[in-house]
């Protein structure tokens, strides 16, 4: 009953707010911590009990976890699926499946979706929750939803009024402060042949959450996300490197990107590392803004907040993310179902429609944002004919030792070519490491040349 009341209240907020780019009232924000969690998720479970009530997230690591280790054992190892969805029962379960999941079931008789008991593992640090409460009544968007104003490091819009606000929650999501490790990316073609597209070191930072950041709202030119990749393999890519930074207002401070190519022996600006530029590491089966299912500026689409649904999505995928043998994962046509875990969760559904006069290979995209982490965990991409083109999935685990959700391991299926790509696979290299932020000298373009020479 509480769930229904809270959902009705949220629906009322959406109806009142319409397309306004403003904070909610104190009365609406008072739902946070009562009927809603601190980040705006429904606190109650669902009617039939298949989604449990939120109890604060997974606060205690499993007994098998070794303190300080970057390998995180599956806290739910030994559980059995409560439902197995195949092509035979896909139709009766269609309402909880994304279009891409349905397409995989339709195409491949051996594909299956093992739906395990739902665990709401994602909790957030106290400071993130405190800032989120302030954002609810203070944060706004500007420039037609493309930029943030008066937002503190946290969820900008825990009670979103429109699609842009929901997508800002994804872009600004908390995933820790700094992380790094060696990783692989793999491509699997339509014949089932797997090939290593890249091996390298990644360094990712979210500067807004750094302990030494000055207290106060984020500034327009302030960087909220930066990534540096240093490729070590295969041989054709060894020595390459790239650096990318995104700021809070992409109109005042557009994405900055640089690339180092060993053959040219110089660092060059790379403004094309964005939008629908094909990502060379995926043999053209994904774009740069497909990374993490969506990244970058929102100026090419109109984003519509459809509402909240119960959907089966990848969740608590420890067995997959921390697996140490790529050959077991990259099976023909789809990722090995034996290593994949799916759960039923509530998600916010956002539809993105290409704006008139704008260019992108996807004319429509549907994003499914997890209510507890605000991470896009699944997506459907459509071509100019309106046909399903690609489908993405992010594999979420919760780093229970540092209170941070992780979706570095993510993938995209290309339904035209029959290929798929798997990115950010760190399992063979000892898991995911959380580190201290790097010095400023490591985030300047010149640093690429020093590390990229082979």
Secondary structure, 3 states (H helix, E strand, C coil): CHHHHHHHHHHHHHHHHCCCCCCCCHHHHCCECCCECCCCCECCCCCCCCCCCCCCCCCCCCCCCCCCCCCCCCCCCCCCCCEEECCCCCHHHHHHCCHHHHHHHHHCCCCCEEECCCCCCCCCCHHHHHHHHHHHHHCEEECCCCEEECCCCCCCCCCCCCHHHHHHHHHCCCCCCEEEEEEEEEEECCCCCEEEEEEEEEEEECHHHCCCCCCCCCCCCCEEEEEEEEEEECCCCCCCEEEEEEECECCCCCCEEEEEECCCCEEEECCCCCCCCECHHHCCCCEHHHHHHCCCCCCCEEEEEEEEEEEEEECCCHHHHCCCCHHHHCCCCCCCHHHCCEEEEEEEEEEEEECCCCCCCCCEEEEEEECCCCCEEEEEEECCCCCEEEEEEECCEEECCCCEEECCCEEEEECCCCCEEEEEECHHHCCCEECCCCCHHHHCCHHHHHHHCC
